[in-house]
Amino acid sequence: MKITRRQLRSLILESLNEAHGLNQADLNALNKFAETVTDDNIKRIIKFLTKSNVLVDKTQDVTKMKKKK
């Protein structure tokens, strides 16, 4: 599946304010994609997302992990 740079930026910006619990396959795919990206800013954002990933098991709900204001 190919996505445009605009779609990728939109997805990244949406996810920055959300807790995210990517599984290992998703992390691997995202890291592999980051290797092909030529835009340093996009590459930096993808690396941030993979490093800040919340590891969860299959039964955990990441929305309950958010801090309440």
NORLINMO-V152078 format. One record per residue. RES is the residue in one small letter. PHI is phi in whole degrees, 0 to 359 (none if undefined). Layout:
res=(RES;RES)
phi=(PHI;PHI)
//
This chain:
res=(m;k;i;t;r;r;q;l;r;s;l;i;l;e;s;l;n;e;a;h;g;l;n;q;a;d;l;n;a;l;n;k;f;a;e;t;v;t;d;d;n;i;k;r;i;i;k;f;l;t;k;s;n;v;l;v;d;k;t;q;d;v;t;k;m;k;k;k;k)
phi=(none;255;234;279;300;297;296;297;300;298;297;295;297;296;281;295;264;242;289;226;236;281;281;298;296;295;299;298;295;293;295;296;297;300;292;266;283;263;282;298;294;296;299;296;295;297;297;299;298;288;284;265;299;268;285;229;269;296;263;276;254;293;293;281;272;291;283;276;273)
//
